[in-house]
Amino acid sequence: MSAREMKRKARAFVLLSVELGKEEEVMEKLLKIGEVKEVHIITGENDLIVVLETERELVVPSSKKITDLISRRIASINGVQDTETMIPTLSKTKWPEQI
């Protein structure tokens, strides 16, 4: 993703705690949500990390769009116990263009 494309999109990283044994089931449900770009099982206090990406809009703030997505679609998935959201304020990347 180019720097120009990053300016048109809003990203968020969401840490999820899920019921024991439901990690992969929740992952599959998350991947059906268009704004979900990546889901990873992680070690530590949380179970999953989700990378969200939405188009920036002039009328609706990105943070509201992300918050609505999490509260309405992600937190309601069976097995999700808790969420913690991080919205970057500045991003730089070295990832190849095809990612």
N, C-alpha and C positions, 0 to 999 in steps of 0.2 A: 504494500500500500504506500503510495507516495505521500509526501508531506501535504500536498494539495488536497488529496482525498481525505487525509486525517482531519483536516480542518472542516470538512463537510459532514463528518460523522462524529458521533459522541460514543465513547466507550465507557464501560463500567466493568469492574471485577466484583463478583459476588461470591462470598464464602458461604457455604451451606453446611449445616449440621443435619444429618438425616438419620432415620431409624436404622439400627444395626441390621445389616444384611440387605438393605434396600438401595445401596449405592448405585448399582448398575441399572436397576429398574428406574430410578430417578434420572440417571444420566440419559437413558433412552427417551424419556418423556421430555426432558429439557431440549434434546436435539431436534425435537419436532417444532420448537418455537423458532420462527424465522430469525429473530434478533440474536439468538444464541449462536455464537461462532465457534466456541470451544468449551469442552467440559473435561475436567481432570479430577481423578481421585487423588487426594493428597494426604500426607501424614500430618499429625499434630492435632490441635484442638478441633479443627473443622474437618469435614469429610470430602467435600468437593469444592472446586473453584470453577466458576463459570465466567466466560468472557462474553459480554453483551456488546452489541454495536447497533446504533440506531442512526437514522438520518437526522441531522440538525434541522430545526425549523425556526422560522422567524417568530411565529405566534406562540408556540408552546416551548417553554424552556426545556433543554435536554434533561436536566435533573428531574423535572416533573414527569417527563415521558418515561424515564428509566424507573423512577419510583413506582409509577402506575403499573408498569410491566412486571416488576418484582412482586408487588402486593397482590395484583389480580391474577397473574399467570404462574409465577414461580412458587411463591409461598403457599399457594393452594394445592400444589402437587402432593398427593398422598405419600407420606414418608418424610417430607421436609419438616424439620422441627424448628429451625432458626436460620435467619439470613443476616449477613453483614455486608454492606455495600461500600465499595470504594470507587469514587469517580475521580479520575486523574485531572489535574489542573494544567499540566504540561506533559507532552509526550514526545519522545524521539525514538526512532527505530533504526535498526540495521538489518531488519528482515528483508529477504529478497522480494521483489515486486510481485511474484506469483502467489505469495501467501496472503 
